[in-house]
Structure formats: structure tokens, C-alpha cells
């Protein structure tokens, strides 16, 4: 299959993104060069930006020394032209005992059959109705999550 066909084939894009999420579950980035363009840009939901495959690899390796991804479940894919959106659920545990989980979406842009741009968006899983008690909103008295 040529790169042009791969770029416009939803099943190929879904397989590539499943492979990327799977790398996090196993902490093994073998094959990452097949997924990302050498000049790819990756932006996490809370702000960090990694420019270039070398920096994405550095971040992957370093992060996996500090924590473990427990779950990265894909809920659905949406495709339009050179963009794919993935809706997902993520959970991790850090070596210091901290745990986190959230829902999110990834927007991936494709060039020559590889991801050239990827941006994540996060959403808190602890949802509630602030108007459940009265017409005035009552918000939880807690620290807001980082995203």
C-alpha cells in the first residue's frame, strides 16, 4: 500500500493510533518511527509541546521511567480528510503513588502516511450537576485538575 493510499484509509489510521496507545501500555516504543513524521509536533492536554520525533521519543522514555499507563481505551474514531479524532479514556499510576484518570480526545493530522501533528484534550471524569440542589450553582470545593 502506498503512503498516499495509507493517508486516506481510515483503517490504517486507526491501526496506527491503536499502536501508539499500545506503546504506552507496554512502555515499548518499538516502531514509533513508522507512526510519526521526523518533524511531528505533539501537544499534551495540559501544555507541554514536543517538536520532532527525537523529542517525542525522549519524552516517552522519560515519562515511562516515572509512571505506568494502566488503561488507554479507545471509544471511537472520527475521520475527515487528513485529520483523525480519537475519543478515549486514560488511567495511569506514578512511581510516587499518585494516580490519575481522565477522558480525552486526540486530534491527529497525517502527512505521507504518518502523524505530523497530534494534540490532546482532557476532560475530568468526576462530573456532577452544580444546579442539583438549587437555582444557584454549588461547585465542589476542590483543587481543579491540571487540564
N, C-alpha and C positions, 0 to 999 in steps of 0.2 A: 504494500500500500504506500503510495507516495505521500510526502508531507502535506501537499495540498489537499488530498483526499482526507487524511487524518484530521486536519484542521477543521473540516466541515462535517465530520462524522461524530454525532453525539455519543455513541457508544465508546469510541476511542477516548473522548474527553472524560467521560465518566470513569472509565478504567484507569486513566492516568491519575485522576483525583483520588480515586479509591486507593491507588498505590501510594500516593503521597500521605494520606491519612494513615495507611497501614505502616508506613515507615515510622511514624510517631509511636504507634502501638508496640512496635518491636525495637525501637531505638536503633534502627539499622537503615542508613540512608543509601544502601546499595542501589544503583540505578537512577539516582537523582539527576544525573547529567542528561538522561533521556527525557526527563519531565520538564526541566526548566531551561530557558534560554540562558546563555552565558551572561547576558546583561539584564536578566529579570529583576524586577523590583517586587519586594514582599513587604506589606504593611500590616502589622498586628492591630487588633481592635483597640488596644489601649495606647498606641502611638509609635512604638519602635518601627523603624524603616530599615530594611536591609537591601542594599543595592548591589547586584551582581551575585552570580552563583557562588563565588568564593565566600562572600559574607553570609549568604543563606546557609551554606554548609557549616561555617564557623558557629553561627547561632544554634543550629540544630545540634551539633556536637556538644557545645557548652551547656545548652538547656538540658540535654539528656544526662548530664553529669549531676544536675541539681534536682531532677524530678523524674516522674514516670507518668506517661499518659495512660490512664486506665480505660477510658472509653472515648471513642470519637465516632459516633454513629451518624451515618448519613440518612437524612429523612427524605430528601428529594433533590432533583436536579432541574434546572431551567436553562434552556439554551436560546440564544438569539445571536446569529451571526458569529462573530469571533469572541463572544462572551458566554461564559457559563456561570450560573449562580448555583451554589450548593447550600442547602439548609441542613443544619446539623446540631447534635448535642455533644458536648465535650466535658470530660471529667479527668482531673489529674490529682496526684499527691506529690508533695515536695519532700525532699530528704529531711527538712526540718520539721516535718509532721503536718504542715499546712496542706489543706485540701481545698479544691475549688471545682465548681461545675457551672456551666452556663450554656445557653443555646446561642447559636450564631448562624451567620451566613458568610460565605466566601464569594467574592466576585473574581473570576479568573478571566484574563484575556489571553488569547492564543495567537502565536505567530509561527509559521513553519512547523506546525505540529507540536509546539512546546509552549509552556506557560511563560509569558513575557511580563505579566503583571498580575499580582494577586493581592487582594485587600480583604481583611476580615472585619466583621462587625459582630459585636457581642450583645447579648441580652440576658438580664437576670432571670433565673428560673423561679425565684421566690415572688410570684405575682399575687396581688391582692387588690381588693376594691376599696379605695380610700373613702368612698361615699356610702359604705355599707351601714354605718351607724347613723349618719345624719346627712343633711344637705351641705354641711361644711366638710371639707376633706380632712381625714385623720391619717397622717402618714406614720409609718414605723419610725421609732426613734433609734436609728442605727446608722452606722457608717455606710455611705453609699459605695457600691462596688467600683473598682477602678475604671471600668469602661462606661 
